[in-house]
Amino acid sequence: MPEEDRYVIEILDVALDIIDSMAFNQQEYHSPSVLARQSNINRSRTFRILKTLERRGYVDYDSKMETYRLGMKFLAISKNIRDRLSLRREAEEILKELAAETGDCAYLIIS
């Protein structure tokens, strides 16, 4: 077992697998059984994870279709990250490297 694996919280790792599966699948709604298959865990455990995520606002449940989709909380999180992101700061080192490699000037222009 790699050294860093001893710090991994297994159930959190599984929950993030389910979120990843929902985020990177083209479908908007996901059934617990399909998510269980994709994450390679049993349906009961998947259901409990989904209910926990629903309670916290990370997923929404459609009772008519008995499916789940990612919740609006992810939009709030992404907005917070976007608001804190300084494009200039993030690009500065890359632009310096580009200028050094090409022997030319490198500028960041946002229109």
ROLUM-886336 format. One record per residue (C-alpha): residue in three letters; chain; x, y, z negated. Coordinates in Angstrom, 2 decimals, m for minus. Each point is the difference from the previous one (the first is absolute). Example, Ala and Ser with C-alpha at 12.3 -4.5 7.8 and 13.67 -1.06 7.14 Angstrom:
2
<r r="ALA" c="A" u="12.30" v="m4.50" w="m7.80"/>
<r r="SER" c="A" u="1.37" v="3.44" w="0.66"/>
This chain:
111
<r r="MET" c="A" u="0.00" v="0.00" w="0.00"/>
<r r="PRO" c="A" u="1.48" v="3.37" w="1.00"/>
<r r="GLU" c="A" u="0.81" v="2.35" w="m2.89"/>
<r r="GLU" c="A" u="m2.58" v="2.63" w="0.99"/>
<r r="ASP" c="A" u="m2.83" v="m2.60" w="0.09"/>
<r r="ARG" c="A" u="m0.02" v="m0.22" w="m3.79"/>
<r r="TYR" c="A" u="m1.35" v="3.56" w="m0.10"/>
<r r="VAL" c="A" u="m2.90" v="m0.68" w="2.38"/>
<r r="ILE" c="A" u="m3.47" v="m0.12" w="m1.53"/>
<r r="GLU" c="A" u="m1.53" v="m2.89" w="1.90"/>
<r r="ILE" c="A" u="m3.69" v="1.03" w="m0.14"/>
<r r="LEU" c="A" u="0.84" v="3.55" w="1.05"/>
<r r="ASP" c="A" u="2.04" v="m1.40" w="2.88"/>
<r r="VAL" c="A" u="m3.01" v="m2.10" w="1.07"/>
<r r="ALA" c="A" u="m2.37" v="2.99" w="m0.26"/>
<r r="LEU" c="A" u="2.34" v="2.03" w="2.20"/>
<r r="ASP" c="A" u="0.03" v="m2.86" w="2.53"/>
<r r="ILE" c="A" u="m3.79" v="0.28" w="0.17"/>
<r r="ILE" c="A" u="0.17" v="3.79" w="0.44"/>
<r r="ASP" c="A" u="2.64" v="m0.42" w="2.74"/>
<r r="SER" c="A" u="m2.16" v="m2.58" w="1.73"/>
<r r="MET" c="A" u="m2.95" v="2.40" w="m0.02"/>
<r r="ALA" c="A" u="2.09" v="2.97" w="1.10"/>
<r r="PHE" c="A" u="1.74" v="m1.62" w="2.93"/>
<r r="ASN" c="A" u="m2.93" v="m1.99" w="1.37"/>
<r r="GLN" c="A" u="m2.05" v="1.63" w="2.74"/>
<r r="GLN" c="A" u="m3.31" v="m0.82" w="m1.66"/>
<r r="GLU" c="A" u="m1.63" v="2.57" w="m2.27"/>
<r r="TYR" c="A" u="m1.80" v="m2.54" w="m2.21"/>
<r r="HIS" c="A" u="1.59" v="m3.13" w="m1.46"/>
<r r="SER" c="A" u="m1.54" v="m3.07" w="m1.58"/>
<r r="PRO" c="A" u="1.58" v="m1.37" w="m3.18"/>
<r r="SER" c="A" u="0.47" v="m3.43" w="1.61"/>
<r r="VAL" c="A" u="1.91" v="1.42" w="2.98"/>
<r r="LEU" c="A" u="2.15" v="2.15" w="m2.29"/>
<r r="ALA" c="A" u="0.68" v="m3.06" w="m2.18"/>
<r r="ARG" c="A" u="1.13" v="m1.97" w="3.04"/>
<r r="GLN" c="A" u="2.19" v="2.84" w="1.27"/>
<r r="SER" c="A" u="1.58" v="0.50" w="m3.43"/>
<r r="ASN" c="A" u="0.29" v="m3.74" w="m0.65"/>
<r r="ILE" c="A" u="m1.83" v="0.11" w="m3.35"/>
<r r="ASN" c="A" u="m3.28" v="m1.52" w="m1.13"/>
<r r="ARG" c="A" u="m3.30" v="1.79" w="0.63"/>
<r r="SER" c="A" u="m0.83" v="0.35" w="m3.71"/>
<r r="ARG" c="A" u="3.23" v="1.84" w="m0.74"/>
<r r="THR" c="A" u="m0.47" v="2.17" w="3.09"/>
<r r="PHE" c="A" u="m3.53" v="0.85" w="m1.13"/>
<r r="ARG" c="A" u="1.19" v="1.03" w="m3.49"/>
<r r="ILE" c="A" u="2.74" v="2.18" w="1.49"/>
<r r="LEU" c="A" u="m2.50" v="1.63" w="2.38"/>
<r r="LYS" c="A" u="m2.42" v="0.70" w="m2.86"/>
<r r="THR" c="A" u="2.82" v="1.63" w="m1.99"/>
<r r="LEU" c="A" u="1.00" v="2.10" w="3.00"/>
<r r="GLU" c="A" u="m3.65" v="0.94" w="0.54"/>
<r r="ARG" c="A" u="m0.38" v="1.10" w="m3.62"/>
<r r="ARG" c="A" u="3.03" v="2.28" w="0.42"/>
<r r="GLY" c="A" u="m1.20" v="1.43" w="3.35"/>
<r r="TYR" c="A" u="2.62" v="m1.65" w="2.18"/>
<r r="VAL" c="A" u="m2.55" v="m2.07" w="1.93"/>
<r r="ASP" c="A" u="m3.69" v="0.40" w="0.81"/>
<r r="TYR" c="A" u="m2.47" v="m2.87" w="0.02"/>
<r r="ASP" c="A" u="m2.76" v="m0.39" w="2.58"/>
<r r="SER" c="A" u="m2.69" v="m2.10" w="m1.71"/>
<r r="LYS" c="A" u="m1.93" v="m0.64" w="3.22"/>
<r r="MET" c="A" u="3.00" v="m1.48" w="1.82"/>
<r r="GLU" c="A" u="1.74" v="m1.23" w="m3.19"/>
<r r="THR" c="A" u="3.26" v="1.47" w="1.22"/>
<r r="TYR" c="A" u="2.58" v="2.51" w="m1.18"/>
<r r="ARG" c="A" u="1.87" v="2.88" w="1.57"/>
<r r="LEU" c="A" u="2.70" v="2.34" w="m1.23"/>
<r r="GLY" c="A" u="m1.40" v="2.80" w="m2.13"/>
<r r="MET" c="A" u="0.31" v="3.75" w="0.14"/>
<r r="LYS" c="A" u="2.50" v="m0.01" w="m2.86"/>
<r r="PHE" c="A" u="2.70" v="m0.77" w="2.57"/>
<r r="LEU" c="A" u="m0.84" v="3.25" w="1.80"/>
<r r="ALA" c="A" u="0.43" v="1.94" w="m3.25"/>
<r r="ILE" c="A" u="3.34" v="m1.70" w="m0.61"/>
<r r="SER" c="A" u="1.22" v="0.64" w="3.54"/>
<r r="LYS" c="A" u="m1.09" v="3.65" w="m0.21"/>
<r r="ASN" c="A" u="1.99" v="0.40" w="m3.21"/>
<r r="ILE" c="A" u="3.09" v="m1.51" w="1.65"/>
<r r="ARG" c="A" u="m0.45" v="2.11" w="3.12"/>
<r r="ASP" c="A" u="m0.38" v="3.17" w="m2.08"/>
<r r="ARG" c="A" u="3.28" v="m0.75" w="m1.82"/>
<r r="LEU" c="A" u="1.91" v="m0.94" w="3.12"/>
<r r="SER" c="A" u="2.46" v="2.58" w="1.21"/>
<r r="LEU" c="A" u="0.59" v="m0.74" w="3.65"/>
<r r="ARG" c="A" u="3.00" v="2.33" w="0.07"/>
<r r="ARG" c="A" u="1.63" v="m1.77" w="m2.95"/>
<r r="GLU" c="A" u="m0.75" v="m3.43" w="1.46"/>
<r r="ALA" c="A" u="1.40" v="0.92" w="3.43"/>
<r r="GLU" c="A" u="3.07" v="1.95" w="m1.15"/>
<r r="GLU" c="A" u="2.43" v="m2.93" w="m0.34"/>
<r r="ILE" c="A" u="m1.20" v="m1.60" w="3.24"/>
<r r="LEU" c="A" u="0.47" v="3.28" w="1.88"/>
<r r="LYS" c="A" u="3.52" v="0.38" w="m1.43"/>
<r r="GLU" c="A" u="0.89" v="m3.52" w="1.13"/>
<r r="LEU" c="A" u="m1.50" v="0.63" w="3.44"/>
<r r="ALA" c="A" u="2.00" v="3.23" w="0.38"/>
<r r="ALA" c="A" u="3.20" v="m1.76" w="m1.12"/>
<r r="GLU" c="A" u="m0.51" v="m2.91" w="2.40"/>
<r r="THR" c="A" u="m0.86" v="2.16" w="3.01"/>
<r r="GLY" c="A" u="2.29" v="2.95" w="m0.75"/>
<r r="ASP" c="A" u="m2.97" v="2.26" w="0.62"/>
<r r="CYS" c="A" u="m2.50" v="1.90" w="m2.09"/>
<r r="ALA" c="A" u="m3.09" v="m1.74" w="m1.36"/>
<r r="TYR" c="A" u="m3.14" v="1.89" w="m0.98"/>
<r r="LEU" c="A" u="m3.33" v="m0.92" w="m1.51"/>
<r r="ILE" c="A" u="m2.84" v="1.87" w="1.66"/>
<r r="ILE" c="A" u="m3.62" v="m0.50" w="m1.04"/>
<r r="SER" c="A" u="m2.72" v="1.50" w="2.13"/>
